[in-house]
């Protein structure tokens, strides 16, 4: 297998997952800042053009982060970051989707359409007039999540899961691009500190983070 890796919050989430699982996969660096992921030969393997991606031994390439995680969890079931039972897996997937649909997609597009416009111009349709609303939606939904986290250690309760990894990497990135966590959200901030203290949090940072000033 070979991992296609780069700077960025989603590749960082991939690295954090691997560290938590104790899995090592040879990696090839793709220059996301220079849009190397948006043209051949990378798009010949992964037509979606996103990062990370995982090329399997049979030549098949998986280009969606959660699909890669599902595959790796089936191959390496412990420690479980999705779940060991149907009920646990359903709970983790439920929270993963809530986090992505209510928070992280708005956060990333708020960045792409504003501070990151120079990077993404020509790669996707930008909607600059939507940036402020997307950033406000992130804050609205973090307030909702703050209530959901009352009395919980992790997003899915007592289990650290892929939902925690996805949200942590997004919020750590967001803090460096003008989308900080509201300090009044005591549960979200306490949860963030718990994730931030895990060894995988710092170890998953890409070397380019120091150069860009963004955590990815």
Steps between C-alpha positions, in 0.01 A plus 500: 500500500598861452352809661482826307560765764530878518455807713138565595241418767364187329845347439581587861186314611626201301839514674332536840283195430805293404686610814204410720475160332876438504506440124794600280447540123766628257403850387563712194473876541275691260533880485148621570604867507621469139185309398696185418193307615283663231684371194653181357664278597326533838150530353564190290503308827248710691264686264339679796827687543475518877750403767575267667466188286602140553624277219446134579730214406263405216530848347159624614506853639270615780455876499257575784642531851217323680494220241872449565434489873222245456732282294787524747277435800379179337860395443620621843199486736682602817509753645157573358449859384164428337368218715505132591124441475231604255365741759837663565575532130161658434553749784845604375375537141203703620726748678750503215223612261364757744844650548569514127159630390448749783854627563804398300369552145383850595835573666704389200286685247501811717879489470509408130265784406687764704852468644581201277359644177845556347578131549171363368437744213481290185463173691133535592209743478547760772204675664661791689165649597422178688812495718364706791183293521693176496726617781197609702341158443811335645462704817124429521559127473793499742261654751260212432784251542597661829167391641538151356839461670365567849616214722694330219871433470491456122247575228363145505510483880774292658656390169758702305393463135549632149249776584746644752788483250301672223381785720831553680702532179242740354484723808877507547532608136216750538664670797789601274279647227268722702247243619580452867283316749283737702655496851150493653446146367635325808427144392644538148813669637548233768453227240751673268762509776450128567559414133790745477676320786505168313844416357350453153384862490845661487665206321252527210594859408661534158844674486345761267282622788793704634553662160137578421390602849202265457460171682459219254 
